[in-house]
Amino acid sequence: MQRPGISYLEKTLESLIMFTSDQERLEIVIALYMADENQTYVDFTANDIHKKYQKYLDSGFLHIFHYHEQTFPDFNSLSRTFNDATERVTWRSKQNIDYAYMFMYSHNISEYYIQLEDDIQATPNYFNKIKSFISTMNKKRVKWFCLDFCNLGFVGKLVRNDELLVLAKFLLMFYNEQPGDNLLGYLKHIKTQFKDIRHKPSLFQHVGVISSLRGKKQFLQDGTLKKKSSKKRFYNDNPPANIETTIETFENHFPENPYGLSDEYFWGISPKQGEKFNIKFLKPEQVTGIYIKFGLPEQPDDILSKGKLKISQNCLDWKYIKNIHQRVINLDGVYSNWPRYVQCVTIEVTRTQSIWMIIHEISIFTKREISISNDANKIKQKRVQNKV
């Protein structure tokens, strides 16, 4: 589906391809349903995919298909449920029909079917893990209708080929009543599977923020795949400071988040040239090192593509330190060209970018902190000696 200003499709395809071998691709078919109603977008995207992945289309590993809009009902007369806005009711009703078309197209292509979306990232060795989990369930003679390989919505739900037409008919019967994942849950109960059967951890992570429903933003992620990153700093908090930015902030991903020791982070919307991320210490500090980490494992491209790191004694006269164009800035040790005392550190955007920016961590090392670290090491060594 077309999303305003962004597409996750190619990255999704790349992850599905990258984590499979040539031999495994002989056992897999990726069916890509172009579900958008804009025929120009459908034609352009399909042609682009054909150019980039022609060998996979020729081998049968990748299929692309589309249903003409005339095969859809009139969505203007649907009744509202769940107190959803009319636009959302239309969106989820069409989505249910899209799912049904997916199931009908995919029927008899393979032994099993797993539902994915165009804004997910696969994890390494996902195919073998799926096969192994199915084998384990079958050996244990577990009665199942649906297996879960992701905790979110309809993503990662696997059914047998024989159930696809049943699932398609059920969704078409109640397409305008409830969201698809709710309907799947009801059918699961009808099929006497009363508990979810999940592979842990999940094998697919949701990475999209911009929804195909216009105006909707969502940051839904599978908690079993979230990685808590260890911080660079171990002994002290950063020096007390005020953190401000002129970059538009997404929801509660505030600029002060990466400056603390938690796993929270700053998420800025499409940084523009000249915008800044400022750190102003409450008192001048003898800064001996700066560590800044952009992006997340699940959002690796959300970095600052081009910027500058600068410091100042008085927050007026700035000294250029380093260009920024990579995920990690790691400036350790005492730099002879740094001012003895620093009051402000700033990250300046030097080129506008459409990709959002995540700052996951900012660690500021000071002369006092090095002393604390050394003292801690001495205490640790003394304890070891005494114990021996």
Summary of the structure (lengths in Angstrom):
residues: 388
radius of gyration: 25.8
end to end distance: 65.3
largest distance: 81.9
contacts: 1090
relative contact order: 0.10
helix: 32%
strand: 24%
